[in-house]
Amino acid sequence: MRLLLLFLLGLAVGAVGTDMIEKALQRKSAFPDGVMTVMGHQMKALGESLKQNRCTTSDLTARLQTLRLVANDIEPAFGGLQKDEQFGRYAGGLRGAADLALASPMTSCAVATAAVNKVDQACDSCHRDYRN
């Protein structure tokens, strides 16, 4: 009886341990999700600013700068795609669109909307081909 209880206890502990290890191995890094979450938040905030007619350089610059800085982490965040040339072009296109938006004087909401739309199009082109 004692041997049977020890066997069942060992079996239960082994099953729980195996399950924990399996879940840990399946868990992916939070880095890619974090990069996309921050960029998505900044894009949403830019869109809200444009809807509220807050289109000046001072209204948009901080968001665009954050977007541009986080865009530097796209390739490292998606390590498996770092050597993919198309993925690199998309990431470079996003950085270029963000740089262009930062360099453009936001003289009107139309100008600001056009600049933010170029950044959004750069995001969409990559998501179209690589988003799961």
N, C-alpha and C positions, 0 to 999 in steps of 0.2 A: 504494500500500500504506500509506504514511504517513497519507494523508488518510483512508483507511478506518479505521485504528486510532484516529485522533483523533475521528472521527465516532462510533465505538463507545464510546470513553471518555466523550465528551460525553453520549451517550445513557444510559450507565450512571449517570453522576453526576446527570443530570437525573431519572432514574427514582428514584434513592435520595432525592434532595432533595424530589421531589414526594411520595413516601411519607412522609417525615418531616413535611412541612408538613401533609399530610392528617391524620396521626395527632395532631398538635398541635392542629389545629382541632376535631377530634372529642372531644378530651379535655375532660371537664367539670371544673368546679371541685371541689376536695376539701372545700370548706366544708360543703355539705349532708351529705355522708357523715360528716364529722367530728362535726357536731352530733348526728346520729342515733346515731353510735357511742358518744359520751360519754353520751348519755341512755340508750341501751340498757345500757351498762355499769352505770350507776347503778341502773337498775331491776332488773337481775340481782342486784346486790349487796344491794339492799333485800330482794328475795325470799329470798336466802340468809340474811340476818339473821333474817327472820321464821321460816324453817324451823329455824333454830338457837335459837329462842326468845330472841333478842337483840332485844327489842322496846321498850326504853326510849328516851326522848327522846334521851339521849346516844348511843345506838347508831345512831339513824336520822337525826338532824338534819343531819349533814354531807352525807350522800347527798341528802337532800331539798333542802338549800340549793344544792348543785351542780346538781341537776335544775332547780330554779327559775331559777337564773342562766342556764343554757344555754337554757332555754325562751324567754328574751328574744331569742335569736338565730334562732328558727324562721323568722319572716317574712323577715328579711334573707337567711337562707341559701337560701330558696326564692324568690328574687326574682320569678320569673315568676308566683307565686301571691300576691304581696303585696296585690294589689287584689281578690282573690277573697274575698268576704264570708264564705262558709262556712269557708274555710281560716282566716281571721282569728278566727272564732268558736271553731273547734277549738283554735287556739293559745291564745286567751284562756281557754278552758275548762281547758286543761292548766295554765296559770299559776294559775288560780283553785283548782284541785284541789291543786296543790303548796302554795299559800299556806294553804289550809285545813288541810292535813296538818301544815305547820309551826306553825300556830297551835293545833293540838289537842294537849293534854297526853296523851302516850302512857302511859296508866295501866295498860294491859294489852295482851297480844298481839292480842286481838280488836279493840281500838280501833286499834292500829297496822295490822293487816291491812286493816281497813275503809278507813283513810286511804290506804294504798298501793294498794288495789284501785281507789279512785276515780281516782287518778293513772293507773293502768294502763288503766282504761276510757277516760280522755281520750285516751291515746295510741292505743288501739285504734280509737276512732271516726274519728280522722284517717287512720290507716293503712288503714282499710276503704275510704275514698273516694279517697285520694290516693297510696297506695303503688303503685309500678309493679311 
